[in-house]
Amino acid sequence: MSFLEIAGVAKSFGANTVLHGFDLAVEKGEFVTFLGPSGCGKTTMLRIVAGFETASRGTVRIDGQDVTDLAPNARRIGMVFQAYALFPNMSVADNVAFGLKVAGVPKAERRSRVEDMLRLIGLPHIADRYPYQLSGGQQQRVALARAIAPRPRVLLLDEPLSALDAKIRVSLRTEIRDLQRELGITTIFVTHDQEEALSMSDRIVVMSEGRIEQVGTPFEIYNRPRTRFVASFVGTLGLLKGEVAHGDRVVVDGQEIEAHAGEARVGDTVTLALRPEALSLHPSRERSNELRGEITSVAFLGSVVRLRARFGRDELMIDTFNDPALPPPNLGSTVKVHFAPVDVLCLGAGAGAPGAGARPSTPVTGLRMPLAV
């Protein structure tokens, strides 16, 4: 039996259904991320686990206990909100001690636990300060300490990094993950940021329109997307229109390449997708496909140089490592782009941009992909 079980949970607000039969099993100590665009239902699902929303149907169990109808304070859950929700009239120490006080923990034990929590987050010197005297990163750490001080069974994090600048976000997501591993708390993290999800999670639940599109490790979600939505939402894709020639051969801009086109027939128009890191300007045995194109953009990103190449009406992005001894190609120059057949994702006959004109659950085909959802 899994530590946290969500079974058949659905939620409607009047005639609007925001969750459709959500099923998920989370193991003890696992870090699971709900990833998806705004409005996909990820925060609603989190609030149902916390007890702040009531499911229209379905059950939630924690450590074998059915908590579906329990009040939030009876579930032993810690939660960090997007806005942190620190009490402005309380010191840092009092904020961290709040949940302990409500739970009736004796004063001496509260003081000891607060000291431990502040040391754990690396801020033992700010116990007497107030929230307005703290930076955004410090407030986030204090909110996290307050959530874990009562030793919850499950920790819920609702986009806690969204209000911080990029550099602090990168630092804090590492700190959160390290702290979660150290304490072994079963954690659900909500975000719309794919980089956060990929870098922090044991598993990712990709959601769209109130449904689970795919559950898997970061490696599986990125490299083996099961639906068109997952392929487009996680990572960067370049799209090419092609016409099926014969077998696994597709013609793109008058050039024939190898690509598994699934059930498409000869003469069908298909949309092919490729990730920037799968493309190279240098041939190899594995990269047996070759397309000639024109360089339309060169963007220097530090360790990576991102090129954009045109093939007829379509363009692909190409990520190459910055090599000081090898300048990138010039704008307008003709290049040969090489890639492996297994790196081509076929989004189906007549498909447009991923997710356009089709249900999010439309399967993706490709030699690395399962052919069904």
Backbone hydrogen bonds in HBPLUS format (Angstrom, degrees):
<---DONOR---> <-ACCEPTOR-->    atom                        ^
c    i                          cat <-CA-CA->   ^        H-A-AA   ^      H-
h    n   atom  resd res      DA  || num        DHA   H-A  angle D-A-AA Bond
n    s   type  num  typ     dist DA aas  dist angle  dist       angle   num
A0003-PHE N   A0026-VAL O   3.02 MM  23  5.98 117.1  2.43 136.9 152.3     1
A0063-ASP N   A0003-PHE O   2.56 MM  60  4.61 166.4  1.58 150.2 154.1     2
A0004-LEU N   A0026-VAL O   3.00 MM  22  5.00 170.3  2.01 149.1 151.1     3
A0026-VAL N   A0004-LEU O   2.78 MM  22  5.00 169.7  1.79 157.5 160.6     4
A0005-GLU N   A0061-ARG O   2.85 MM  56  5.05 164.5  1.87 147.9 152.5     5
A0061-ARG N   A0005-GLU O   2.86 MM  56  5.05 160.2  1.90 148.1 154.3     6
A0006-ILE N   A0024-LEU O   2.79 MM  18  5.05 170.9  1.80 164.3 165.5     7
A0024-LEU N   A0006-ILE O   2.82 MM  18  5.05 156.7  1.88 142.8 146.9     8
A0007-ALA N   A0059-THR O   2.95 MM  52  5.31 172.2  1.96 156.9 159.5     9
A0059-THR N   A0007-ALA O   2.99 MM  52  5.31 155.8  2.05 145.3 152.2    10
A0009-VAL N   A0022-PHE O   3.03 MM  13  4.81 151.4  2.11 141.2 132.5    11
A0022-PHE N   A0009-VAL O   2.73 MM  13  4.81 172.3  1.73 138.8 136.6    12
A0010-ALA N   A0057-ARG O   3.02 MM  47  5.36 154.4  2.08 138.0 139.5    13
A0056-SER N   A0010-ALA O   2.80 MM  46  5.55 139.5  1.96 145.7 154.7    14
A0057-ARG N   A0010-ALA O   3.36 MM  47  5.36 148.2  2.47 136.6 133.7    15
A0011-LYS N   A0019-LEU O   3.26 MM   8  4.95 155.2  2.33 117.0 119.8    16
A0018-VAL N   A0011-LYS O   2.81 MM   7  5.72 149.1  1.90 153.4 163.8    17
A0019-LEU N   A0011-LYS O   3.24 MM   8  4.95 147.7  2.35 141.4 139.6    18
A0013-PHE N   A0016-ASN O   2.73 MM   3  5.17 161.7  1.76 156.1 156.2    19
A0016-ASN N   A0013-PHE O   3.11 MM   3  5.17 157.5  2.16 124.2 122.3    20
A0020-HIS N   A0210-GLY O   2.91 MM 190  5.65 160.2  1.95 151.6 145.0    21
A0030-GLU N   A0027-GLU O   3.14 MM   3  5.46 158.8  2.19 133.3 131.7    22
A0187-THR N   A0030-GLU O   2.90 MM 157  6.25 169.5  1.91 161.5 165.0    23
A0202-ASP N   A0031-PHE O   2.79 MM 171  5.25 165.3  1.81 149.5 154.4    24
A0203-ARG N   A0031-PHE O   3.36 MM 172  6.79 156.8  2.42 148.4 152.4    25
A0032-VAL N   A0187-THR O   2.92 MM 155  6.19 172.2  1.93 161.9 160.3    26
A0189-PHE N   A0032-VAL O   2.87 MM 157  6.22 158.6  1.91 151.9 158.6    27
A0033-THR N   A0203-ARG O   3.06 MM 170  6.54 158.0  2.11 149.5 155.6    28
A0205-VAL N   A0033-THR O   2.71 MM 172  5.97 168.6  1.72 173.9 173.4    29
A0034-PHE N   A0189-PHE O   2.76 MM 155  6.15 152.0  1.84 153.4 163.0    30
A0191-THR N   A0034-PHE O   3.09 MM 157  6.40 164.3  2.12 172.1 170.0    31
A0035-LEU N   A0205-VAL O   2.85 MM 170  5.94 170.1  1.86 149.7 152.9    32
A0207-MET N   A0035-LEU O   2.77 MM 172  6.04 161.2  1.81 163.1 167.8    33
A0040-CYS N   A0037-PRO O   3.25 MM   3  5.83 142.1  2.40 144.0 140.6    34
A0210-GLY N   A0040-CYS O   2.81 MM 170  5.06 136.5  2.00 123.8 131.5    35
A0045-MET N   A0041-GLY O   3.01 MM   4  6.19 156.1  2.07 148.6 154.5    36
A0046-LEU N   A0042-LYS O   3.08 MM   4  6.34 152.6  2.16 141.0 148.7    37
A0047-ARG N   A0043-THR O   2.88 MM   4  6.13 157.5  1.93 151.4 156.9    38
A0048-ILE N   A0044-THR O   3.00 MM   4  6.26 138.9  2.17 142.0 153.1    39
A0049-VAL N   A0045-MET O   3.10 MM   4  6.43 155.6  2.17 147.9 153.5    40
A0050-ALA N   A0046-LEU O   2.97 MM   4  6.29 151.2  2.06 144.8 153.5    41
A0051-GLY N   A0047-ARG O   2.92 MM   4  5.98 127.7  2.20 131.6 144.5    42
A0052-PHE N   A0047-ARG O   2.83 MM   5  5.07 130.8  2.08 154.0 157.7    43
A0053-GLU N   A0047-ARG O   3.19 MM   6  5.43 143.7  2.33 117.6 113.3    44
A0051-GLY N   A0048-ILE O   3.20 MM   3  4.99 131.7  2.45  90.1 103.0    45
A0067-VAL N   A0060-VAL O   2.92 MM   7  5.79 153.0  1.99 151.3 160.2    46
A0062-ILE N   A0065-GLN O   2.82 MM   3  5.17 151.2  1.90 148.1 150.0    47
A0065-GLN N   A0062-ILE O   2.91 MM   3  5.17 165.4  1.93 117.1 119.9    48
A0070-LEU N   A0067-VAL O   3.02 MM   3  5.03 160.2  2.06 107.9 114.3    49
A0074-ALA N   A0071-ALA O   2.96 MM   3  5.40 160.0  2.00 117.7 124.2    50
A0075-ARG N   A0072-PRO O   3.24 MM   3  5.54 169.3  2.25 114.1 116.4    51
A0153-ARG N   A0076-ARG O   2.77 MM  77  5.74 155.8  1.83 150.4 154.5    52
A0078-GLY N   A0154-VAL O   2.93 MM  76  6.33 162.2  1.96 159.3 164.8    53
A0156-LEU N   A0078-GLY O   2.73 MM  78  6.09 160.9  1.77 155.8 162.2    54
A0080-VAL N   A0156-LEU O   2.85 MM  76  6.32 154.6  1.92 159.7 168.3    55
A0158-ASP N   A0080-VAL O   2.94 MM  78  6.21 173.2  1.95 178.5 178.0    56
A0084-TYR N   A0081-PHE O   3.06 MM   3  4.80 161.5  2.09 101.5 106.4    57
A0085-ALA N   A0083-ALA O   2.70 MM   2  5.48 143.4  1.83  97.6  92.6    58
A0090-MET N   A0087-PHE O   3.17 MM   3  5.54 164.6  2.19 117.5 119.6    59
A0095-ASN N   A0091-SER O   2.87 MM   4  6.13 152.5  1.95 151.4 159.6    60
A0092-VAL N   A0129-ARG O   2.77 MM  37  5.78 139.2  1.93 161.9 170.4    61
A0096-VAL N   A0092-VAL O   2.97 MM   4  6.26 165.0  2.00 157.7 160.5    62
A0093-ALA N   A0127-ALA O   2.96 MM  34  4.75 160.7  1.99 142.9 136.4    63
A0097-ALA N   A0093-ALA O   2.97 MM   4  6.11 145.7  2.09 140.5 150.6    64
A0098-PHE N   A0094-ASP O   3.03 MM   4  5.91 114.7  2.48 136.1 149.3    65
A0098-PHE N   A0095-ASN O   3.24 MM   3  5.24 153.9  2.31 100.2 107.9    66
A0101-LYS N   A0097-ALA O   2.89 MM   4  6.11 153.6  1.96 159.4 167.7    67
A0102-VAL N   A0098-PHE O   3.00 MM   4  6.33 161.6  2.04 156.1 160.7    68
A0103-ALA N   A0099-GLY O   3.04 MM   4  6.18 145.4  2.16 136.9 146.2    69
A0105-VAL N   A0100-LEU O   2.98 MM   5  5.38 166.2  2.00 160.5 156.1    70
A0104-GLY N   A0101-LYS O   3.01 MM   3  5.10 156.5  2.07 103.1 110.5    71
A0110-ARG N   A0106-PRO O   2.85 MM   4  6.12 153.0  1.92 153.6 162.8    72
A0111-ARG N   A0107-LYS O   2.94 MM   4  6.22 161.9  1.98 154.7 158.2    73
A0112-SER N   A0108-ALA O   3.10 MM   4  6.33 160.6  2.13 144.8 149.9    74
A0113-ARG N   A0109-GLU O   2.85 MM   4  6.03 160.8  1.88 151.2 156.6    75
A0114-VAL N   A0110-ARG O   2.87 MM   4  6.06 160.7  1.90 155.1 160.1    76
A0115-GLU N   A0111-ARG O   3.07 MM   4  6.28 160.9  2.10 147.0 151.9    77
A0116-ASP N   A0112-SER O   3.01 MM   4  6.27 155.8  2.07 145.6 152.5    78
A0117-MET N   A0113-ARG O   2.89 MM   4  6.15 158.6  1.93 151.4 157.0    79
A0118-LEU N   A0114-VAL O   2.94 MM   4  6.17 163.6  1.97 155.6 159.3    80
A0119-ARG N   A0115-GLU O   3.03 MM   4  6.22 152.1  2.11 144.6 152.3    81
A0120-LEU N   A0116-ASP O   2.90 MM   4  6.09 150.6  1.99 143.7 152.7    82
A0121-ILE N   A0117-MET O   3.05 MM   4  6.38 145.7  2.17 147.4 155.1    83
A0123-LEU N   A0118-LEU O   2.80 MM   5  5.13 153.6  1.87 161.6 159.4    84
A0122-GLY N   A0119-ARG O   3.06 MM   3  4.91 154.5  2.12  99.2 106.9    85
A0126-ILE N   A0123-LEU O   3.43 MM   3  5.91 175.5  2.43 117.6 118.4    86
A0129-ARG N   A0126-ILE O   3.06 MM   3  5.37 161.9  2.09 115.1 120.9    87
A0133-GLN N   A0130-TYR O   2.79 MM   3  5.48 156.8  1.85 126.7 134.5    88
A0134-LEU N   A0131-PRO O   3.05 MM   3  5.34 164.8  2.07 116.9 118.9    89
A0139-GLN N   A0135-SER O   2.94 MM   4  6.22 158.9  1.98 153.4 159.2    90
A0140-GLN N   A0136-GLY O   2.99 MM   4  6.23 153.7  2.06 145.6 152.7    91
A0141-ARG N   A0137-GLY O   3.10 MM   4  6.38 154.9  2.17 144.1 150.2    92
A0142-VAL N   A0138-GLN O   2.96 MM   4  6.24 158.2  2.01 151.5 157.4    93
A0143-ALA N   A0139-GLN O   2.90 MM   4  6.14 161.5  1.94 152.3 157.1    94
A0144-LEU N   A0140-GLN O   3.02 MM   4  6.24 150.6  2.11 143.6 151.7    95
A0145-ALA N   A0141-ARG O   2.86 MM   4  6.18 156.2  1.91 148.6 155.3    96
A0146-ARG N   A0142-VAL O   2.86 MM   4  6.13 157.1  1.92 152.4 158.4    97
A0147-ALA N   A0143-ALA O   3.08 MM   4  6.26 149.1  2.18 139.5 147.4    98
A0148-ILE N   A0144-LEU O   3.07 MM   4  6.35 148.9  2.17 150.0 157.6    99
A0149-ALA N   A0145-ALA O   2.95 MM   4  5.85 131.3  2.19 145.4 156.3   100
A0151-ARG N   A0148-ILE O   2.95 MM   3  5.24 158.4  2.00 116.7 121.6   101
A0155-LEU N   A0186-THR O   2.84 MM  31  6.20 162.6  1.87 158.6 164.6   102
A0188-ILE N   A0155-LEU O   2.90 MM  33  6.36 157.2  1.95 162.2 169.8   103
A0157-LEU N   A0188-ILE O   2.86 MM  31  6.22 159.9  1.90 163.7 168.3   104
A0190-VAL N   A0157-LEU O   2.79 MM  33  6.10 159.4  1.83 171.5 178.8   105
A0159-GLU N   A0190-VAL O   2.95 MM  31  5.30 139.3  2.12 133.2 141.0   106
A0162-SER N   A0159-GLU O   3.44 MM   3  5.68 169.3  2.45 111.6 114.7   107
A0164-LEU N   A0161-LEU O   3.16 MM   3  5.63 168.9  2.17 120.4 123.3   108
A0169-ARG N   A0165-ASP O   2.98 MM   4  6.15 157.6  2.03 157.4 164.7   109
A0170-VAL N   A0166-ALA O   3.13 MM   4  6.41 159.3  2.17 152.1 155.6   110
A0171-SER N   A0167-LYS O   3.26 MM   4  6.54 161.2  2.29 145.6 150.3   111
A0172-LEU N   A0168-ILE O   2.82 MM   4  6.00 168.2  1.84 159.5 162.7   112
A0173-ARG N   A0169-ARG O   2.92 MM   4  6.00 155.5  1.98 151.4 157.2   113
A0175-GLU N   A0171-SER O   3.14 MM   4  6.49 154.3  2.21 143.0 150.5   114
A0176-ILE N   A0172-LEU O   2.79 MM   4  5.99 163.6  1.81 156.0 159.4   115
A0177-ARG N   A0173-ARG O   3.10 MM   4  6.16 162.2  2.13 138.4 143.3   116
A0178-ASP N   A0174-THR O   2.94 MM   4  6.12 162.6  1.97 150.8 155.7   117
A0179-LEU N   A0175-GLU O   2.92 MM   4  6.03 160.3  1.95 149.2 154.9   118
A0180-GLN N   A0176-ILE O   2.87 MM   4  6.06 157.2  1.92 149.2 155.9   119
A0181-ARG N   A0177-ARG O   2.99 MM   4  6.21 157.7  2.04 148.0 153.7   120
A0182-GLU N   A0178-ASP O   2.95 MM   4  6.17 157.1  2.00 145.7 152.4   121
A0183-LEU N   A0179-LEU O   2.98 MM   4  6.19 158.5  2.03 151.7 156.3   122
A0184-GLY N   A0180-GLN O   2.78 MM   4  5.69 134.7  1.98 140.6 153.2   123
A0197-ALA N   A0193-ASP O   3.17 MM   4  6.50 165.4  2.19 152.7 156.6   124
A0198-LEU N   A0194-GLN O   2.87 MM   4  6.03 165.5  1.89 152.7 156.2   125
A0199-SER N   A0195-GLU O   3.02 MM   4  6.04 153.9  2.09 145.3 151.9   126
A0200-MET N   A0196-GLU O   3.08 MM   4  6.00 142.6  2.22 150.8 158.3   127
A0201-SER N   A0197-ALA O   3.30 MM   4  5.74 158.5  2.34 146.2 148.8   128
A0204-ILE N   A0216-GLY O   2.71 MM  12  5.55 163.2  1.74 158.3 160.5   129
A0216-GLY N   A0204-ILE O   3.10 MM  12  5.55 154.6  2.16 146.3 154.1   130
A0206-VAL N   A0214-GLN O   2.89 MM   8  5.37 162.8  1.92 168.9 168.9   131
A0213-GLU N   A0206-VAL O   2.71 MM   7  5.46 163.1  1.74 155.7 160.6   132
A0208-SER N   A0211-ARG O   2.96 MM   3  5.43 155.9  2.01 150.6 158.6   133
A0211-ARG N   A0208-SER O   3.02 MM   3  5.43 156.1  2.08 114.9 122.5   134
A0221-ILE N   A0217-THR O   2.88 MM   4  6.12 168.3  1.89 165.6 168.8   135
A0222-TYR N   A0218-PRO O   3.04 MM   4  6.08 164.3  2.06 149.6 153.3   136
A0223-ASN N   A0219-PHE O   2.92 MM   4  5.85 164.6  1.95 148.9 154.0   137
A0224-ARG N   A0220-GLU O   2.77 MM   4  4.97 145.8  1.89 132.4 140.7   138
A0231-ALA N   A0227-THR O   3.08 MM   4  6.33 165.3  2.11 152.7 156.9   139
A0228-ARG N   A0362-THR O   2.76 MM 134  5.63 153.2  1.83 166.1 175.3   140
A0232-SER N   A0228-ARG O   3.09 MM   4  6.27 146.7  2.20 145.6 153.6   141
A0233-PHE N   A0229-PHE O   2.80 MM   4  5.89 159.0  1.84 157.4 163.8   142
A0234-VAL N   A0230-VAL O   3.09 MM   4  5.79 166.5  2.11 147.0 150.0   143
A0238-GLY N   A0274-LEU O   2.84 MM  36  5.28 158.1  1.89 145.8 153.0   144
A0274-LEU N   A0238-GLY O   2.94 MM  36  5.28 150.5  2.03 144.2 153.6   145
A0240-LEU N   A0272-LEU O   2.78 MM  32  5.06 152.7  1.85 149.8 156.8   146
A0272-LEU N   A0240-LEU O   2.75 MM  32  5.06 170.0  1.76 158.9 160.5   147
A0242-GLY N   A0270-VAL O   2.88 MM  28  5.35 158.7  1.93 159.6 163.0   148
A0270-VAL N   A0242-GLY O   2.83 MM  28  5.35 159.0  1.87 144.1 151.4   149
A0243-GLU N   A0251-VAL O   2.96 MM   8  5.18 151.9  2.04 136.7 144.9   150
A0251-VAL N   A0243-GLU O   2.85 MM   8  5.18 170.4  1.86 146.4 146.6   151
A0244-VAL N   A0268-ASP O   2.93 MM  24  5.54 161.4  1.97 159.8 163.4   152
A0267-GLY N   A0244-VAL O   2.87 MM  23  5.21 170.0  1.88 139.1 142.2   153
A0245-ALA N   A0249-ARG O   2.82 MM   4  5.45 166.2  1.84 145.4 148.4   154
A0249-ARG N   A0246-HIS O   2.82 MM   3  5.36 147.9  1.92 135.2 146.0   155
A0259-ALA N   A0248-ASP O   2.79 MM  11  5.31 158.9  1.84 142.8 150.0   156
A0250-VAL N   A0257-ILE O   2.91 MM   7  5.48 161.1  1.95 152.2 158.5   157
A0257-ILE N   A0250-VAL O   2.88 MM   7  5.48 163.5  1.91 155.0 159.5   158
A0252-VAL N   A0255-GLN O   2.71 MM   3  5.16 166.4  1.73 154.8 152.5   159
A0255-GLN N   A0252-VAL O   2.86 MM   3  5.16 158.7  1.90 113.9 121.2   160
A0264-ALA N   A0261-ALA O   3.14 MM   3  5.65 164.2  2.16 137.4 137.9   161
A0268-ASP N   A0265-ARG O   2.94 MM   3  5.54 163.9  1.97 138.6 141.5   162
A0350-GLY N   A0269-THR O   2.44 MM  81  5.25 157.6  1.48 147.0 155.9   163
A0347-LEU N   A0271-THR O   2.82 MM  76  5.38 171.5  1.82 171.9 172.7   164
A0273-ALA N   A0345-LEU O   2.74 MM  72  4.99 156.2  1.79 148.9 156.3   165
A0345-LEU N   A0273-ALA O   2.97 MM  72  4.99 177.1  1.97 153.7 153.9   166
A0278-ALA N   A0275-ARG O   3.00 MM   3  5.48 154.6  2.06 115.5 123.6   167
A0279-LEU N   A0276-PRO O   3.31 MM   3  5.70 163.6  2.34 110.0 114.9   168
A0319-ASP N   A0276-PRO O   3.17 MM  43  5.10 174.1  2.18 108.4 109.1   169
A0280-SER N   A0338-HIS O   2.98 MM  58  5.18 145.1  2.10 146.8 155.6   170
A0338-HIS N   A0280-SER O   2.69 MM  58  5.18 176.1  1.69 163.9 165.3   171
A0288-SER N   A0286-GLU O   2.96 MM   2  5.60 133.0  2.18 105.0  91.1   172
A0289-ASN N   A0339-PHE O   3.01 MM  50  5.28 146.8  2.12 161.0 164.9   173
A0339-PHE N   A0289-ASN O   3.16 MM  50  5.28 151.0  2.25 129.9 135.7   174
A0291-LEU N   A0337-VAL O   2.92 MM  46  5.22 153.6  1.99 144.1 152.9   175
A0337-VAL N   A0291-LEU O   2.79 MM  46  5.22 174.0  1.79 156.1 156.8   176
A0293-GLY N   A0335-VAL O   2.97 MM  42  5.59 160.9  2.00 157.3 163.6   177
A0335-VAL N   A0293-GLY O   2.89 MM  42  5.59 161.7  1.93 157.0 163.2   178
A0294-GLU N   A0310-ARG O   3.08 MM  16  5.13 153.5  2.15 136.8 142.8   179
A0310-ARG N   A0294-GLU O   2.75 MM  16  5.13 159.7  1.79 144.7 148.1   180
A0295-ILE N   A0333-SER O   2.95 MM  38  5.61 166.4  1.97 163.7 166.7   181
A0332-GLY N   A0295-ILE O   2.79 MM  37  5.15 167.7  1.81 147.8 149.6   182
A0296-THR N   A0308-ARG O   2.72 MM  12  5.52 168.2  1.73 154.5 158.7   183
A0308-ARG N   A0297-SER O   2.97 MM  11  4.91 144.9  2.10 142.4 138.8   184
A0299-ALA N   A0306-ARG O   2.86 MM   7  5.11 160.8  1.90 146.7 152.8   185
A0306-ARG N   A0299-ALA O   2.85 MM   7  5.11 154.0  1.92 160.1 158.5   186
A0301-LEU N   A0304-VAL O   2.81 MM   3  5.17 150.0  1.90 161.1 171.0   187
A0322-ASN N   A0303-SER O   2.83 MM  19  5.12 165.3  1.85 132.2 131.6   188
A0305-VAL N   A0320-THR O   2.77 MM  15  5.30 168.2  1.78 164.3 168.5   189
A0320-THR N   A0305-VAL O   2.99 MM  15  5.30 163.9  2.02 146.5 151.8   190
A0307-LEU N   A0318-ILE O   2.78 MM  11  4.93 168.8  1.79 152.6 152.8   191
A0318-ILE N   A0307-LEU O   2.76 MM  11  4.93 157.3  1.81 139.1 143.7   192
A0309-ALA N   A0316-LEU O   2.88 MM   7  5.43 162.8  1.91 158.9 163.7   193
A0316-LEU N   A0309-ALA O   2.90 MM   7  5.43 153.0  1.97 152.1 160.5   194
A0311-PHE N   A0314-ASP O   2.65 MM   3  5.26 169.6  1.66 156.5 159.4   195
A0314-ASP N   A0311-PHE O   3.15 MM   3  5.26 154.2  2.22 128.7 124.1   196
A0326-LEU N   A0323-ASP O   2.82 MM   3  5.24 163.7  1.84 119.9 125.6   197
A0333-SER N   A0330-ASN O   3.14 MM   3  5.57 162.0  2.18 130.6 132.2   198
A0343-ASP N   A0340-ALA O   3.01 MM   3  5.45 155.4  2.07 113.0 120.7   199
A0344-VAL N   A0341-PRO O   3.19 MM   3  5.60 168.1  2.20 115.8 118.2   200
A0346-CYS N   A0365-THR O   2.73 MM  19  5.14 163.6  1.75 151.1 155.0   201
A0365-THR N   A0346-CYS O   3.13 MM  19  5.14 174.7  2.13 156.5 154.9   202
A0351-ALA N   A0348-GLY O   3.28 MM   3  5.37 164.2  2.31 121.8 119.9   203
A0356-ALA N   A0353-ALA O   2.86 MM   3  5.43 162.4  1.89 144.7 147.0   204
A0362-THR N   A0359-ARG O   3.07 MM   3  5.73 156.3  2.12 128.6 127.8   205
A0369-MET N   A0366-GLY O   2.80 MM   3  5.02 156.3  1.86 113.8 122.0   206
